[in-house]
């Protein structure tokens, strides 16, 4: 119950932050903070750094997440963790819907050239607006989910701390790469992180709320089913 209260308070805080940031962007397309970070990132930009960050950014792209999703689901399926498969699909589906809805509603232009949706050639005629950053949000959702799994199922504190550090660096690098390559404003990236974290906490809250009920139902399934399946649906 105490953990649920903390999660709910975190959701309220994140939601309020997203609302404030969204209203600010709607009122003023270009912010001083965006200009500052855009110029600062350009000062550090080099061809080699640009090429390297493109590889990191791929982890937050739709194509990259599709590959990572297939691998993740295969691992969970092999472990009979159907409950975590449902949680993962719920988190990522919410992310895609919320990202699309916010981009279409706000329609903030990109800082540089217009970017179109591109999923291996599909959707190339649809404009992908700037706010919030889909790369920042999707990388937050994916690595946030993996972090939750590591935190809950790995007992070694050293491994936990190491993974959290690695995941944080990757997620921040994806957002930084999008700014460095001129595809997003600073506030786009922050919004992507905030929305992503919010969706993770919302799904975890619902997951914890209904898991006991689902577990009880699944344990009533025929005994012929492997115990692993009945226990992990």
VEXBA-664102 format. One line per field, with one value per residue: residue in three letters; x, y, z of N, C-alpha, C, O in turn; residue number from 1. Coordinates in Angstrom, 1 decimal. Layout:
// VEXBA-664102
resn	Ala,...
n.X	X,...
n.Y	Y,...
n.Z	Z,...
ca.X	X,...
ca.Y	Y,...
ca.Z	Z,...
c.X	X,...
c.Y	Y,...
c.Z	Z,...
o.X	X,...
o.Y	Y,...
o.Z	Z,...
resi	NUM,...
***
This chain:
// VEXBA-664102
resn	Unk,Unk,Unk,Unk,Unk,Unk,Unk,Unk,Unk,Unk,Unk,Unk,Unk,Unk,Unk,Unk,Unk,Unk,Unk,Unk,Unk,Unk,Unk,Unk,Unk,Unk,Unk,Unk,Unk,Unk,Unk,Unk,Unk,Unk,Unk,Unk,Unk,Unk,Unk,Unk,Unk,Unk,Unk,Unk,Unk,Unk,Unk,Unk,Unk,Unk,Unk,Unk,Unk,Unk,Unk,Unk,Unk,Unk,Unk,Unk,Unk,Unk,Unk,Unk,Unk,Unk,Unk,Unk,Unk,Unk,Unk,Unk,Unk,Unk,Unk,Unk,Unk,Unk,Unk,Unk,Unk,Unk,Unk,Unk,Unk,Unk,Unk,Unk,Unk,Unk,Unk,Unk,Unk,Unk,Unk,Unk,Unk,Unk,Unk,Unk,Unk,Unk,Unk,Unk,Unk,Unk,Unk,Unk,Unk,Unk,Unk,Unk,Unk,Unk,Unk,Unk,Unk,Unk,Unk,Unk,Unk,Unk,Unk,Unk,Unk,Unk,Unk,Unk,Unk,Unk,Unk,Unk,Unk,Unk,Unk,Unk,Unk,Unk,Unk,Unk,Unk,Unk,Unk,Unk,Unk,Unk,Unk,Unk,Unk,Unk,Unk,Unk,Unk,Unk,Unk,Unk,Unk,Unk,Unk,Unk,Unk,Unk,Unk,Unk,Unk,Unk,Unk,Unk,Unk,Unk,Unk,Unk,Unk,Unk,Unk,Unk,Unk,Unk,Unk,Unk,Unk,Unk,Unk,Unk,Unk,Unk,Unk,Unk,Unk,Unk,Unk,Unk,Unk,Unk,Unk,Unk,Unk,Unk,Unk,Unk,Unk,Unk,Unk,Unk,Unk,Unk,Unk,Unk,Unk,Unk,Unk,Unk,Unk,Unk,Unk,Unk,Unk,Unk,Unk,Unk,Unk,Unk,Unk,Unk,Unk,Unk,Unk,Unk,Unk,Unk,Unk,Unk,Unk
n.X	0.8,2.0,3.9,2.3,1.1,3.3,3.9,1.6,1.7,4.0,3.2,1.2,2.9,4.6,2.7,1.7,4.0,4.3,2.0,2.4,4.8,3.8,1.8,3.4,5.0,3.0,2.2,4.5,6.5,9.3,11.8,13.9,15.5,15.6,17.0,19.5,20.5,20.5,22.4,24.6,24.9,25.5,28.0,29.6,29.5,30.8,31.8,32.6,31.5,28.9,28.3,28.7,26.7,24.5,24.3,23.7,21.3,19.7,18.8,16.6,14.8,12.0,12.4,14.6,13.5,11.6,13.1,14.3,12.1,11.0,13.1,13.0,10.4,10.7,12.5,11.1,8.9,10.2,10.8,8.4,7.1,4.5,3.0,4.7,5.1,2.7,2.6,4.8,4.0,1.8,2.9,4.6,2.7,1.0,2.8,3.3,0.7,0.2,2.4,1.9,-0.6,0.0,1.9,0.4,-1.6,-0.2,1.7,4.3,6.9,10.0,13.3,15.1,15.2,12.1,10.8,9.8,7.6,9.1,9.2,11.0,10.4,7.7,4.9,6.0,4.9,3.8,4.0,6.4,6.1,7.7,7.4,6.2,9.6,9.8,11.8,13.2,11.1,10.4,12.8,13.1,10.9,11.5,14.0,13.4,11.5,13.1,14.8,13.1,12.6,15.2,15.6,13.6,14.1,16.8,19.1,21.7,23.3,25.3,25.1,22.6,23.0,24.9,23.5,21.5,23.0,24.1,21.8,20.7,22.6,22.5,19.8,19.9,21.8,20.5,18.6,20.3,21.6,19.6,19.2,21.7,21.9,20.1,17.3,15.5,14.2,15.4,13.4,11.6,12.9,13.0,10.2,9.6,11.0,9.7,7.0,7.4,8.4,6.2,4.2,5.3,5.1,2.3,1.5,2.8,1.5,-1.1,-0.5,0.4,-1.9,-3.8,-2.5,-2.6,-5.2,-5.3,-3.3,-4.6,-6.7,-5.4,-4.1,-6.1,-6.4,-6.5,-4.7,-3.1,-1.7,1.7,3.2,4.8,3.7,1.1,1.7,2.9,1.4
n.Y	-1.2,1.2,1.5,1.8,4.3,6.0,5.6,6.6,9.3,10.0,9.7,11.8,14.0,13.8,14.0,16.6,18.0,17.5,18.6,21.4,21.9,21.3,23.2,25.5,25.2,25.3,28.0,29.4,28.9,28.8,28.5,30.1,28.3,26.2,27.3,27.9,25.3,24.2,25.7,25.2,22.4,22.4,23.6,21.6,19.7,17.4,15.7,13.0,12.6,13.0,10.9,8.8,9.2,8.8,6.0,5.4,6.7,5.1,3.1,4.1,4.4,3.6,1.3,0.2,-0.3,-2.1,-4.4,-4.8,-5.3,-7.7,-9.5,-9.2,-10.2,-12.8,-13.8,-13.5,-15.2,-17.6,-17.9,-18.3,-16.0,-14.7,-12.7,-10.6,-10.1,-9.1,-6.8,-5.4,-5.1,-3.5,-1.2,-0.3,0.0,2.0,4.1,4.5,5.3,7.6,9.3,9.7,11.0,13.3,14.6,15.1,16.8,19.0,19.7,20.9,22.4,21.0,21.8,22.0,20.7,19.4,16.4,13.1,10.4,7.2,4.0,1.6,2.5,2.7,4.9,7.2,9.6,11.0,13.6,13.9,15.4,17.6,17.7,15.6,14.2,11.3,9.3,9.7,9.1,6.4,5.1,5.5,4.1,1.4,0.8,1.5,-0.4,-2.8,-2.1,-2.2,-4.9,-6.0,-4.8,-6.0,-8.8,-9.4,-10.1,-9.3,-6.4,-4.9,-5.6,-4.6,-1.8,-1.2,-1.9,0.1,2.4,2.0,1.9,4.4,6.1,5.3,6.0,8.8,9.5,8.9,10.9,13.1,12.7,13.2,15.9,16.9,16.2,17.9,17.4,17.7,19.9,20.9,20.9,19.1,16.7,16.5,16.4,13.9,12.1,12.6,11.9,9.2,8.1,8.5,6.9,4.4,4.1,4.3,2.0,0.0,0.4,-0.4,-3.0,-4.2,-4.0,-5.7,-8.1,-10.1,-11.0,-12.1,-14.1,-15.7,-16.7,-18.0,-20.0,-21.8,-23.1,-26.1,-28.9,-30.1,-28.3,-27.0,-26.1,-23.9,-22.3,-21.8,-20.4,-18.1,-16.6
n.Z	0.0,0.8,-1.2,-3.4,-2.9,-3.1,-5.8,-7.0,-6.2,-7.6,-10.2,-10.3,-10.0,-12.2,-14.3,-13.9,-14.4,-17.2,-18.2,-17.6,-19.1,-21.7,-22.1,-21.9,-24.2,-26.2,-25.9,-26.6,-29.2,-29.6,-27.1,-24.6,-23.3,-25.0,-27.2,-26.1,-25.4,-28.0,-29.4,-27.8,-28.2,-30.9,-30.9,-30.0,-31.9,-34.2,-37.3,-36.7,-34.1,-34.7,-36.4,-34.7,-32.7,-34.2,-34.4,-31.7,-31.4,-33.0,-31.3,-30.1,-32.2,-34.3,-35.8,-34.5,-32.0,-32.7,-33.4,-30.9,-29.3,-30.4,-29.7,-26.9,-26.3,-27.1,-25.3,-22.9,-23.4,-23.6,-21.0,-19.9,-18.9,-19.2,-18.0,-17.7,-20.4,-21.2,-19.7,-20.8,-23.5,-23.1,-22.0,-24.1,-26.2,-25.1,-25.1,-27.9,-28.8,-27.2,-27.9,-30.6,-30.5,-29.0,-30.7,-33.0,-31.9,-30.9,-32.8,-33.2,-35.0,-36.3,-35.2,-37.3,-40.5,-41.9,-40.7,-41.7,-41.0,-40.8,-41.3,-42.2,-44.8,-44.8,-44.2,-45.1,-46.0,-43.9,-41.7,-39.0,-36.1,-33.7,-30.9,-28.3,-28.0,-29.8,-29.8,-27.4,-25.6,-26.3,-25.9,-23.2,-22.2,-23.0,-21.9,-19.3,-18.7,-18.7,-16.7,-14.5,-14.4,-13.9,-11.4,-9.8,-10.1,-9.9,-7.5,-6.7,-5.7,-6.9,-9.6,-10.1,-9.7,-11.7,-14.0,-14.0,-14.2,-16.8,-18.4,-17.9,-19.1,-21.7,-22.4,-22.0,-23.9,-26.2,-26.3,-26.3,-28.7,-30.5,-30.2,-30.9,-33.6,-34.6,-34.7,-32.6,-30.1,-26.8,-24.9,-26.1,-25.8,-23.0,-22.4,-23.7,-22.0,-19.5,-20.1,-20.8,-18.4,-16.8,-18.1,-17.6,-14.8,-14.5,-15.8,-14.2,-11.8,-12.4,-13.2,-10.8,-9.3,-10.5,-10.9,-8.8,-8.9,-11.5,-11.3,-9.4,-10.9,-13.0,-11.7,-11.3,-13.6,-15.7,-14.4,-16.2,-17.6,-17.7,-14.7,-14.7,-16.6,-15.6,-13.4,-14.3,-16.1
ca.X	0.0,2.8,4.5,1.3,1.0,4.5,3.8,0.5,2.2,5.0,2.3,0.6,4.0,5.0,1.6,1.7,5.2,4.1,1.0,3.0,5.7,3.1,1.2,4.5,5.4,1.9,2.2,5.7,7.2,10.8,12.1,15.3,16.2,15.9,18.0,20.7,21.0,20.7,23.7,25.6,25.2,26.2,29.4,30.3,29.2,31.8,31.4,32.7,30.5,27.5,28.1,28.6,25.4,23.4,24.2,23.1,19.9,19.0,18.2,15.3,14.0,10.9,13.0,15.4,12.6,10.9,14.0,14.5,10.8,11.0,14.1,12.5,9.3,11.1,13.2,10.0,8.2,11.0,10.8,7.0,6.7,3.4,2.6,5.6,4.9,1.5,3.1,5.7,3.2,0.9,3.8,5.0,1.5,0.6,3.8,3.0,-0.5,0.4,3.3,1.2,-1.7,0.6,2.5,-0.7,-2.3,0.7,2.2,5.5,7.9,11.3,14.3,15.8,14.4,10.9,11.1,8.7,7.6,9.8,9.4,11.4,9.8,6.3,4.4,6.9,4.2,3.2,5.0,6.6,6.3,8.9,7.0,7.5,10.5,9.4,13.0,13.4,10.0,10.5,14.0,12.7,9.9,12.1,15.1,12.7,10.9,14.2,15.3,12.2,12.8,16.4,15.4,12.7,14.5,18.2,19.4,23.0,23.1,26.2,24.5,21.5,23.5,25.6,22.5,20.8,23.9,24.2,20.5,20.5,23.6,21.9,18.6,20.3,22.6,19.5,18.0,21.3,21.9,18.5,19.5,23.0,21.6,19.2,16.0,14.6,14.6,15.7,12.1,11.0,13.5,12.5,8.9,9.7,11.4,8.6,5.8,7.8,8.4,4.8,3.5,5.8,4.5,0.9,1.3,3.2,0.5,-2.2,0.1,0.4,-3.3,-4.5,-1.7,-3.0,-6.4,-4.9,-2.6,-5.5,-7.5,-4.5,-3.8,-7.3,-6.4,-6.2,-3.4,-2.3,-0.7,2.9,3.1,5.4,2.7,0.0,2.2,3.5,0.5
ca.Y	0.0,2.4,1.7,2.3,5.7,6.6,5.5,7.5,10.7,10.2,9.9,13.1,15.0,13.7,14.5,18.0,18.6,17.4,19.6,22.7,22.0,21.3,24.6,26.5,25.1,25.8,29.4,29.9,27.8,28.7,28.9,30.5,27.1,25.4,28.0,27.7,23.9,24.0,26.4,24.5,21.1,22.7,23.9,20.3,18.8,17.1,14.6,11.7,12.5,13.0,9.5,7.9,9.4,8.2,4.6,5.4,7.1,4.0,2.3,4.7,4.6,2.6,0.1,-0.4,-0.8,-3.3,-5.5,-5.1,-5.8,-9.1,-10.2,-9.2,-11.0,-14.2,-14.2,-13.7,-16.4,-18.8,-18.0,-18.4,-14.8,-14.1,-11.5,-9.5,-9.9,-8.3,-5.5,-4.8,-4.7,-2.4,0.0,0.2,0.4,3.3,5.0,4.8,6.1,8.9,10.0,10.1,11.9,14.6,15.2,15.6,17.9,20.2,20.1,21.8,22.2,20.6,22.9,22.1,20.3,18.6,14.9,12.3,9.1,6.3,2.6,0.8,2.9,2.9,6.1,8.3,10.8,11.6,14.5,13.6,16.7,17.7,17.6,15.3,13.3,9.8,8.6,9.9,8.4,5.0,4.5,5.5,3.0,0.1,0.6,1.6,-1.8,-3.7,-1.7,-2.7,-6.4,-6.2,-4.4,-6.9,-10.2,-9.6,-9.8,-8.6,-4.9,-4.4,-5.7,-3.6,-0.4,-1.2,-1.8,1.4,3.4,1.8,2.2,5.9,6.6,5.0,6.9,10.2,9.6,8.9,12.2,14.1,12.5,13.8,17.3,17.1,16.0,18.9,16.8,18.0,20.9,20.4,20.6,17.9,15.5,16.4,15.9,12.5,11.4,12.7,11.1,7.8,7.6,8.5,5.7,3.2,4.1,4.0,0.5,-0.8,0.5,-1.3,-4.4,-4.7,-4.0,-6.8,-9.4,-11.1,-11.6,-12.9,-15.2,-16.6,-17.3,-18.9,-21.2,-22.7,-23.8,-27.5,-29.3,-30.7,-27.3,-26.9,-25.2,-22.6,-21.5,-21.4,-19.4,-16.9,-15.9
ca.Z	0.0,0.8,-2.5,-4.3,-2.6,-3.7,-7.3,-7.4,-6.1,-8.7,-11.4,-10.2,-10.2,-13.6,-15.1,-13.7,-15.2,-18.6,-18.6,-17.6,-20.2,-22.9,-22.1,-22.2,-25.6,-27.0,-25.9,-27.2,-30.0,-29.3,-25.7,-24.4,-22.9,-26.3,-28.0,-25.4,-25.6,-29.4,-29.7,-27.1,-28.8,-32.2,-30.6,-29.8,-33.1,-35.2,-38.1,-36.1,-33.1,-35.3,-36.9,-33.5,-32.1,-35.1,-34.0,-30.4,-31.6,-33.6,-30.2,-29.8,-33.4,-34.4,-36.3,-33.4,-30.9,-33.2,-33.2,-29.4,-28.8,-30.8,-28.8,-25.5,-26.2,-27.3,-24.0,-21.9,-23.8,-23.2,-19.5,-19.5,-18.2,-19.9,-17.3,-18.1,-21.8,-21.3,-19.2,-21.8,-24.7,-22.6,-21.9,-25.4,-26.9,-24.6,-25.6,-29.3,-28.9,-26.5,-28.7,-31.9,-30.2,-28.6,-31.8,-33.9,-31.3,-30.7,-34.2,-33.1,-36.1,-35.9,-35.2,-38.6,-41.6,-41.6,-40.6,-42.0,-40.4,-41.7,-40.7,-43.3,-46.0,-44.6,-43.6,-45.5,-46.4,-42.7,-41.0,-37.6,-35.4,-32.8,-29.4,-27.6,-28.7,-29.7,-29.5,-26.0,-24.9,-26.5,-25.2,-21.7,-22.0,-23.2,-20.9,-18.0,-18.4,-18.4,-15.3,-13.5,-14.4,-13.2,-10.0,-9.1,-10.2,-9.7,-6.1,-6.6,-5.7,-7.9,-11.0,-10.2,-9.8,-13.0,-15.1,-13.9,-14.8,-18.2,-19.0,-17.9,-20.1,-23.1,-22.6,-22.1,-25.1,-27.3,-26.3,-26.6,-30.1,-31.3,-30.2,-31.6,-35.0,-35.0,-34.9,-31.5,-29.1,-25.5,-24.2,-26.7,-25.1,-21.6,-22.5,-24.0,-20.8,-18.5,-20.5,-20.8,-17.0,-16.4,-18.6,-16.9,-13.4,-14.6,-16.1,-13.1,-10.8,-12.9,-13.2,-9.4,-8.9,-11.1,-11.0,-7.9,-9.4,-12.7,-10.8,-8.8,-12.0,-13.8,-10.9,-11.4,-14.9,-15.6,-13.9,-17.3,-18.1,-16.9,-13.5,-15.0,-17.4,-14.7,-12.4,-14.9,-17.0
c.X	0.9,3.5,3.5,1.1,2.1,4.4,2.7,1.0,3.2,4.2,1.7,1.7,4.4,3.9,1.5,2.8,4.9,3.1,1.6,4.0,4.9,2.4,2.2,4.9,4.3,1.8,3.3,6.5,8.6,11.1,13.5,16.1,16.6,17.0,19.4,21.3,21.3,22.1,24.8,26.0,25.9,27.6,30.2,30.2,30.4,31.3,31.5,31.7,29.1,27.3,27.9,27.2,24.3,23.2,23.5,21.6,19.1,18.2,16.8,14.4,13.0,11.5,13.8,14.6,11.9,11.8,14.2,13.3,10.7,11.9,13.6,11.4,9.7,11.8,12.1,9.2,8.9,11.0,9.4,6.5,5.6,2.9,3.4,5.5,3.7,1.9,3.9,4.9,2.3,1.7,4.1,3.8,1.0,1.5,3.6,1.8,-0.4,1.3,2.6,0.2,-1.1,1.2,1.4,-1.4,-1.5,1.3,3.4,6.5,9.2,12.2,15.0,14.8,13.2,11.3,9.8,8.8,8.2,10.0,9.7,10.6,8.3,6.0,5.3,6.2,3.6,4.3,5.1,7.0,7.4,8.5,6.0,8.4,10.1,10.6,13.3,12.4,10.2,11.7,13.8,11.8,10.6,13.1,14.5,12.1,12.0,14.8,14.4,12.4,14.1,16.3,14.6,13.3,16.0,18.5,20.7,22.9,24.1,25.7,23.4,22.0,24.2,24.6,21.8,21.7,24.0,22.9,20.3,21.4,23.0,20.7,19.0,21.1,21.6,19.0,19.1,21.7,20.9,18.7,20.7,22.8,20.5,17.7,15.0,15.2,14.8,14.4,11.4,11.6,13.0,11.1,8.8,10.0,10.3,7.4,6.2,7.8,7.0,4.0,4.0,5.2,3.1,0.7,1.8,2.2,-0.7,-1.7,0.0,-1.0,-4.0,-3.8,-2.2,-4.3,-6.2,-4.2,-3.6,-6.3,-6.7,-4.2,-4.9,-7.3,-6.1,-4.8,-2.5,-1.3,0.5,2.7,3.7,4.4,1.6,0.5,2.6,2.7,0.1
c.Y	1.3,2.6,2.2,3.8,6.5,6.7,6.5,9.0,11.0,10.5,11.3,14.2,15.0,14.3,16.0,18.7,18.5,18.4,21.0,22.9,22.1,22.7,25.6,26.4,25.6,27.3,30.1,28.8,27.6,29.3,29.2,29.2,26.3,26.0,27.8,26.3,23.6,24.5,25.6,23.1,21.3,23.0,22.7,19.4,18.7,15.9,13.3,11.5,12.4,11.5,8.5,8.0,8.8,6.7,4.5,5.7,6.0,3.1,2.9,4.9,3.5,1.3,-0.6,-1.0,-2.0,-4.5,-5.8,-5.7,-7.3,-9.9,-10.3,-10.2,-12.5,-14.7,-14.4,-14.9,-17.6,-19.0,-18.2,-17.2,-14.1,-12.8,-10.3,-9.1,-8.9,-6.9,-4.7,-4.3,-3.5,-1.1,0.6,0.7,1.8,4.4,5.5,5.7,7.5,9.8,10.6,11.2,13.3,15.3,15.8,16.8,19.2,20.7,21.1,21.4,21.7,21.8,23.1,21.6,19.4,17.1,14.2,11.0,8.1,4.9,1.7,1.2,3.2,4.2,7.3,9.6,11.6,12.3,14.0,14.9,16.5,17.3,16.6,14.4,11.9,9.0,8.6,9.0,6.9,4.4,4.5,4.3,1.6,-0.1,0.7,0.2,-2.8,-3.4,-2.3,-4.2,-6.7,-5.9,-5.4,-8.4,-10.4,-9.2,-9.0,-7.1,-4.3,-4.5,-4.7,-2.2,-0.2,-1.0,-0.4,2.4,3.3,2.3,3.7,6.5,6.5,6.0,8.3,10.5,9.6,10.3,13.3,14.0,13.2,15.3,17.7,17.0,16.9,18.5,17.2,19.2,20.2,20.0,19.4,16.7,15.4,15.9,14.4,11.7,11.4,11.8,9.6,7.3,7.6,7.2,4.4,3.1,3.8,2.5,-0.4,-0.8,-0.5,-2.8,-5.0,-4.9,-5.3,-8.1,-10.5,-11.8,-12.5,-14.2,-16.2,-17.4,-18.3,-20.1,-22.2,-23.4,-25.3,-27.9,-29.9,-29.6,-27.3,-25.9,-23.9,-21.7,-21.0,-20.3,-18.1,-16.2,-14.6
c.Z	0.0,-0.5,-3.5,-4.1,-3.2,-5.2,-7.7,-7.3,-7.2,-10.0,-11.4,-10.6,-11.7,-14.6,-15.1,-14.5,-16.7,-19.0,-18.6,-18.8,-21.5,-23.1,-22.5,-23.7,-26.5,-27.0,-26.7,-27.9,-29.7,-27.9,-25.6,-24.1,-24.1,-27.1,-27.4,-25.6,-27.1,-29.9,-29.1,-27.7,-30.2,-32.0,-30.5,-31.0,-34.0,-36.1,-37.4,-34.9,-33.6,-35.8,-35.8,-32.9,-32.9,-34.7,-32.7,-30.6,-32.2,-32.5,-29.8,-31.0,-33.4,-34.9,-35.2,-32.3,-31.4,-33.0,-31.7,-28.8,-29.2,-29.9,-27.4,-25.3,-26.3,-25.9,-23.0,-22.2,-23.4,-21.7,-19.0,-18.7,-19.0,-19.3,-17.7,-19.6,-22.0,-20.8,-20.2,-23.0,-24.3,-22.5,-23.2,-26.3,-26.4,-25.1,-27.0,-29.5,-28.3,-27.4,-30.0,-31.6,-29.8,-29.8,-32.8,-33.3,-31.2,-32.0,-34.1,-34.2,-35.5,-35.9,-36.5,-39.7,-41.1,-41.6,-40.9,-41.3,-41.4,-41.0,-41.8,-44.6,-45.9,-43.9,-44.0,-45.8,-45.1,-42.0,-39.5,-36.9,-34.3,-31.3,-29.2,-28.5,-28.6,-29.4,-28.0,-25.2,-25.1,-25.9,-23.7,-21.4,-22.0,-22.1,-19.4,-17.7,-18.0,-17.0,-14.2,-13.3,-13.6,-11.7,-9.2,-9.1,-10.0,-8.2,-5.9,-6.8,-6.7,-9.3,-11.2,-10.5,-11.2,-14.1,-15.1,-14.5,-16.3,-18.9,-19.0,-18.9,-21.5,-23.4,-22.8,-23.4,-26.3,-27.4,-26.8,-28.1,-31.0,-31.3,-31.0,-33.1,-35.5,-35.3,-33.8,-30.7,-27.7,-24.8,-24.8,-26.0,-23.7,-21.5,-22.7,-22.7,-19.7,-18.8,-20.4,-19.3,-16.5,-16.8,-17.9,-15.5,-13.5,-14.8,-14.9,-12.0,-11.2,-12.8,-11.8,-8.9,-9.3,-11.2,-10.0,-8.4,-10.6,-12.2,-10.2,-9.9,-12.7,-13.0,-10.9,-12.7,-14.7,-15.2,-15.0,-17.8,-17.2,-15.8,-13.9,-15.8,-16.5,-13.8,-13.0,-16.0,-16.4
o.X	0.5,3.6,3.9,0.9,1.9,4.7,2.9,0.7,3.3,4.6,1.7,1.4,4.6,4.3,1.4,2.7,5.3,3.2,1.3,3.9,5.3,2.4,1.9,5.0,4.5,1.5,3.2,7.0,9.1,10.7,14.4,17.2,17.6,17.9,20.4,22.5,22.2,22.8,25.9,27.1,26.7,28.5,31.4,30.9,31.0,30.4,30.6,31.1,28.3,26.2,27.2,26.6,23.2,22.1,22.7,20.7,17.9,17.2,16.0,13.3,13.0,11.1,13.7,14.9,11.6,11.3,14.1,13.3,10.3,11.5,13.7,11.3,9.1,11.5,12.1,8.7,8.3,11.0,9.2,5.6,5.9,2.4,2.9,5.7,3.8,1.5,3.7,5.1,2.0,1.3,4.0,3.9,0.6,1.1,3.6,1.8,-0.8,1.0,2.7,0.1,-1.6,1.1,1.6,-1.8,-2.0,1.3,3.4,6.9,9.6,12.0,15.4,13.7,13.3,12.0,8.7,9.9,7.9,10.9,8.8,10.2,7.7,6.8,5.3,6.9,3.0,5.4,4.1,8.1,7.8,9.3,4.9,8.0,10.1,10.4,13.6,12.7,10.1,11.6,14.3,12.0,10.5,13.1,15.0,12.2,11.8,15.2,14.9,12.4,14.1,16.8,14.9,13.0,16.4,18.2,20.9,22.5,23.8,25.9,23.3,21.5,24.0,24.8,21.6,21.2,24.0,23.0,19.8,21.0,23.1,20.7,18.5,21.0,21.9,18.9,18.8,21.9,21.2,18.4,20.7,23.4,20.1,17.0,13.8,16.4,14.4,14.3,10.6,10.8,12.7,10.8,8.0,9.4,10.0,6.9,5.3,7.3,6.7,3.3,3.2,4.8,2.6,-0.1,1.2,1.9,-1.2,-2.5,-0.4,-1.3,-4.8,-4.4,-2.3,-4.5,-6.7,-4.5,-3.4,-6.6,-7.1,-3.9,-4.8,-8.2,-5.6,-3.9,-1.3,-0.3,0.4,2.1,3.2,4.4,1.2,-0.3,2.6,3.1,-0.7
o.Y	2.2,3.8,3.1,4.6,7.6,7.7,7.2,9.8,12.1,11.3,12.0,15.1,16.1,15.0,16.7,19.7,19.5,19.0,21.8,23.9,22.8,23.2,26.5,27.5,26.2,27.9,31.1,27.9,26.5,30.4,28.7,29.1,25.7,25.3,27.6,26.2,22.9,23.9,25.5,22.8,20.5,22.6,22.7,18.3,19.7,15.2,12.4,10.5,11.6,11.0,7.6,7.0,8.5,6.2,3.6,5.0,5.9,2.5,2.2,5.4,2.5,0.3,-1.8,-2.0,-2.9,-5.6,-7.0,-6.5,-8.1,-11.0,-11.4,-10.9,-13.4,-15.8,-15.4,-15.6,-18.6,-20.1,-18.2,-17.3,-13.0,-11.9,-9.2,-8.0,-7.9,-5.9,-3.5,-3.1,-2.6,-0.1,1.8,1.7,2.7,5.5,6.6,6.6,8.5,11.0,11.7,12.2,14.3,16.6,16.9,17.7,20.2,21.9,22.1,20.3,22.1,22.8,24.2,22.2,18.8,16.7,14.6,10.5,8.1,4.8,1.0,0.3,3.8,4.7,8.3,10.7,12.6,11.8,13.8,15.4,15.4,16.7,16.6,13.9,11.3,7.9,7.5,8.4,6.2,3.3,3.6,3.7,0.8,-1.2,0.2,-0.2,-3.5,-4.3,-2.7,-4.7,-7.6,-6.6,-5.7,-9.1,-11.6,-8.1,-8.3,-6.6,-3.3,-3.5,-4.1,-1.5,0.8,-0.2,0.1,3.3,4.3,2.9,4.3,7.5,7.4,6.6,9.0,11.5,10.3,10.9,14.2,15.0,13.7,16.0,18.6,17.8,16.9,19.1,17.2,19.4,19.1,19.0,18.8,15.7,14.3,15.1,13.7,10.6,10.4,11.1,8.8,6.2,6.6,6.6,3.5,2.0,3.0,1.9,-1.4,-1.8,-1.2,-3.7,-6.1,-5.7,-5.8,-9.2,-11.6,-13.0,-13.6,-15.2,-17.4,-18.6,-19.4,-21.2,-23.4,-24.2,-25.7,-27.2,-30.0,-30.0,-27.5,-24.8,-22.8,-20.5,-19.8,-19.5,-17.1,-15.4,-13.9
o.Z	-0.7,-0.9,-4.3,-5.1,-3.8,-5.8,-8.7,-8.2,-7.6,-10.8,-12.5,-11.3,-12.2,-15.5,-16.1,-15.2,-17.3,-20.1,-19.6,-19.4,-22.4,-24.2,-23.3,-24.3,-27.6,-28.1,-27.3,-27.3,-29.6,-27.6,-26.4,-24.5,-24.2,-27.6,-28.1,-26.0,-27.4,-30.6,-29.6,-27.8,-30.6,-32.9,-30.7,-31.0,-34.4,-35.6,-37.6,-34.8,-33.1,-35.5,-35.8,-32.5,-32.4,-34.8,-32.5,-30.0,-32.0,-32.8,-29.3,-30.9,-32.7,-34.4,-35.0,-31.8,-30.5,-32.6,-31.4,-27.9,-28.3,-29.4,-26.8,-24.3,-25.6,-25.5,-22.2,-21.2,-22.9,-21.2,-17.8,-17.9,-19.5,-20.0,-17.9,-20.0,-22.8,-21.4,-20.4,-23.4,-25.1,-23.0,-23.5,-27.0,-27.2,-25.4,-27.4,-30.3,-29.0,-27.6,-30.3,-32.3,-30.3,-29.9,-33.2,-34.0,-31.5,-32.2,-34.8,-34.4,-34.4,-36.6,-36.9,-39.7,-40.0,-42.6,-40.4,-41.0,-42.5,-40.2,-42.3,-45.3,-46.7,-43.1,-43.2,-45.9,-45.3,-41.7,-38.8,-37.1,-34.0,-30.7,-29.8,-29.5,-27.5,-28.7,-27.4,-24.2,-24.1,-25.3,-23.0,-20.3,-21.1,-21.4,-18.5,-16.5,-17.0,-16.3,-13.2,-12.2,-12.8,-10.9,-8.0,-8.1,-9.9,-7.8,-4.9,-7.8,-7.4,-10.1,-12.2,-11.4,-11.8,-15.0,-16.2,-15.2,-17.0,-20.0,-20.0,-19.6,-22.3,-24.5,-23.7,-24.0,-27.3,-28.5,-27.6,-28.8,-32.0,-32.3,-31.8,-33.9,-36.7,-36.0,-34.0,-30.6,-27.5,-24.2,-24.1,-25.7,-23.3,-20.6,-22.1,-22.5,-19.2,-18.0,-20.0,-19.1,-15.7,-16.0,-17.7,-15.1,-12.6,-14.2,-14.7,-11.3,-10.3,-12.5,-11.6,-8.1,-8.6,-11.5,-10.4,-8.2,-10.7,-12.7,-10.4,-9.7,-13.0,-13.6,-10.5,-12.9,-13.7,-15.7,-14.8,-18.3,-16.0,-16.1,-13.4,-15.5,-16.6,-13.4,-12.3,-16.7,-17.1
resi	1,2,3,4,5,6,7,8,9,10,11,12,13,14,15,16,17,18,19,20,21,22,23,24,25,26,27,28,29,30,31,32,33,34,35,36,37,38,39,40,41,42,43,44,45,46,47,48,49,50,51,52,53,54,55,56,57,58,59,60,61,62,63,64,65,66,67,68,69,70,71,72,73,74,75,76,77,78,79,80,81,82,83,84,85,86,87,88,89,90,91,92,93,94,95,96,97,98,99,100,101,102,103,104,105,106,107,108,109,110,111,112,113,114,115,116,117,118,119,120,121,122,123,124,125,126,127,128,129,130,131,132,133,134,135,136,137,138,139,140,141,142,143,144,145,146,147,148,149,150,151,152,153,154,155,156,157,158,159,160,161,162,163,164,165,166,167,168,169,170,171,172,173,174,175,176,177,178,179,180,181,182,183,184,185,186,187,188,189,190,191,192,193,194,195,196,197,198,199,200,201,202,203,204,205,206,207,208,209,210,211,212,213,214,215,216,217,218,219,220,221,222,223,224,225,226,227,228,229,230,231,232,233
***
